[in-house]
Structure formats: structure tokens, C-alpha cells
Amino acid sequence: MNKFTALVLASLVLAADPTNDPQYVGECLSTTYDFSDMNRLFALDSLIPVQSNIGIDLGRYDFTIDYNQKNVKQAAGGGLELLITANGNDNPLAPRVSSTRFIRYAKVSATLKAPAISGIVTTFIGMGPQLPDSRFDLSKANPQGGDEIDVEILGKTPNQFNSNVFFRGFQELGARGGIHNVPNGIDQFHTYTFDWKHNSITWSLDGNVVRTYNKNDPAALNSPNTHGVPFFPDRAMKIQFSLWSDKTNVWAGGAPAWPAGTTSASAIYKSITVQCYDDNDNPVPQWPLIPQNVKAAPTQKGQPTEVATGGKIPAGAAPGGSSASSNSTTPTNNNSTQLPALTVSGAPAATVATTPAAGTSSPSSAFASQSSFAVLAAAAFVAML
């Protein structure tokens, strides 16, 4: 049996066994990412990232650039710069970046500054895939979204940010959100935090708590879709951050109000810090202690010498030292694209053709379903026979 066949078989086993599937149990690593090494970002020529981390070397790559990779670069003063650019049709080109790891219960902080331009939304969120749950009628949910924890920063309100929470993809908009003041404005660096524990989520700004949402809050128990089951995220998520705009979205401010002579704006993410929790909400270096997570600690030597892409990182994104130290815009691309070959311990995985998905009404884009990945894996396996 060659390495690729073994990889596909392993993917099918994980899809059938949630107890070891990172989409259910996570693969959290406590660390700070400062984006000093752009080689640790894996750029995808795809509108939706591969659902599972199987096939991506977690010791080598910390994040994927999910789309519009030319709008992601290393910031001049350090950190990662995401740009949103006018596209001539009121549908600006905007990027999204996702962690390669799933987290399940962790304290996550992002130090960033956002553009104060009406119509542009800057995000820092936890986003999970839509996975089966027989207790609920998921036909009423967003098929591309699961559990979600949000920090969303609207350019139209330059002295505030929004917190929110979603469960199993049910888009009960406005039911469980909060609005919080941002002293000195969103266009200055601030540290935004969501602290996700088994029974509570706490949002903070610059170390000051602004909101706590509890699993037993009345708002968590009154969902018309969950019938008494707490409307509270309890499945693994990826960390995502993005810029987006939608001219039809009144909440977001409509079409961007570009200042005179300006057709682009940027957000700078100086760093992302993750503190994992164990099953008792104790801080730990990594969790859970399953073999694939323990083996996937970041490599400290032998970093890749070229950017791993399905399209190059823009000029100015020169590699530096290791970026990890232990401690919904609809893209305007209607063509079928090719995912770059993924590697696990040097073994190439399949190249999979994908077709861009249509935009959704949810402010944040999510992942493809677990079943889709299982089907792709099965098809790849059959092709190997």
C-alpha cells in the first residue's frame, strides 16, 4: 500500500469515527502566530478550503489563504495585511484566511486594526463546518456553516465592534449579539479576545471584559430551532479572519464608501494568540492528546524554502523566521479551479477540481460539509484501484 492510499483510507476512517476526527474533537495548539514567516501560509486556488486537515502538514502550515490570495501579504510593520479592492462591479475582491487546526474550547486573541470605511466589515471569528446532528432539522440551517463565535468590526461604526454566536448553522440573526465600544477607534491596534469554555463565552477588548454569554442564559434556551437544547457552540472550529463587503447588506453598510481617490483598504492582523483548554477548562499546551495532534507540533528546523501555493504570495511577502512560537464576500471567480497538491510527510495527495460556491446570506463564509470531503476521499481511493 503506497502512502497516498494509506492517507485516503485514514481519511475515511476519521470521517466515520468522530472520536478522532479533528472536526469534532479539535487539534488545538497553544501558541502565538506573528506571521513573520509567510511560508507557513498555504495558499489555495479554491473558493472553499479542503474540509479536513488530512493532507495538510500541521507542523509546516499554520493557515490557509482560502481565496483572493493576491490580497494577502506580509505587513510592512509586521503581521499580516488583508486588502479589499474595488472590482468595478460593486463586488470588491476580498480575502479570507483560516487556521489549519481546529480548536475546541480555547482563549483566542487577535491584535489588529481595521479600516473605518462604511460598507467594509473586518472579522475575527471561530467557524465550524456543518456536521450531522439528528436532534435538529438542519434543512433550516445554513448548509455551509456550523457553530460560530464572532468578532465583527463594521467600518460604518468606527468606534464599536460586534460580538455574536451561532449554533449548528441556524442563522437567528440579531438574537444573541452584542455591540461594544472601541476607544480610539477601530483603525488603531486593539486586542480582541473570545474566551470559549464549556459553559461560557467571554469577549474582551484590550484585556477588559465587555460581555459574557452563558450556556444557561435565557437567550441560549429560547431558540425555536433547538427546542430547549442550549444555543451554544460545542463543536470544533477553525479560526478565520477576513474582510468582506456586500452592497445589498444594510447591516454592513451597503456598498463601500471609498474615500476620494481610494479603491482599496486594508486590515492588519499583528498577531493571533491561542490558549487551549482541556476537558475541565484548564489551560494546556495542546488538546486533545490524540496521536495525530501530538505528532503535529510545528517544526522548528527545515522550514520550506518556497511558498506552498496554488498561486504565489504577492511580492513583499518574503519569508522570515518561524511564525509560530509555542506558549462573507462572494469572490468574483466563476471558474472551476484546481487545489494544489497537498503533502503529508512528503507524500503528494490528490489534486481535486472544485467549483466556486454561490454566496450565502450569512455575514461569514464557512466550510464545506464533512460528507463532501468523505465523498471526494472515496472517489480518490477508487481512482487508485
Buried (B, 14 or more C-beta within 10 A) or exposed (E): EEEBEEBBBBBBEBBEEBEBBBBBBBBBBBBBBBBBBBBBBBBBBBBBBBBBBBBBBBBBBBBBBBBBBBBBBBBEEBBBBBBBBBBEEBBBBBBBBBBBBBBBBBBBBBBBBBBBBBBBBBBBBBBBBBBEBEEBEBEEBBBBBBBBBBBBBBBBBBEBBBBBBBBBBBBBEEBBBBEBEBEEEBBEBBBBBBBBBEEBBBBBBBEEEBBEBBBEBEBBBEBEBBEEBBBBBBBBBBBBBBBBBBBEBEBBBBBBEBEEEEEBBBBBBBBBBBBBBBEEBEEBBBBBEBEBBEEBBBBEEEBBEEBBBBBEBBEEBEBBEBBBBEEBBBBBBEEEBEBBBBBBEEBBBBEBEBEBBEBBEBBBBBBBBBBBBBEBBBEBBEEEE
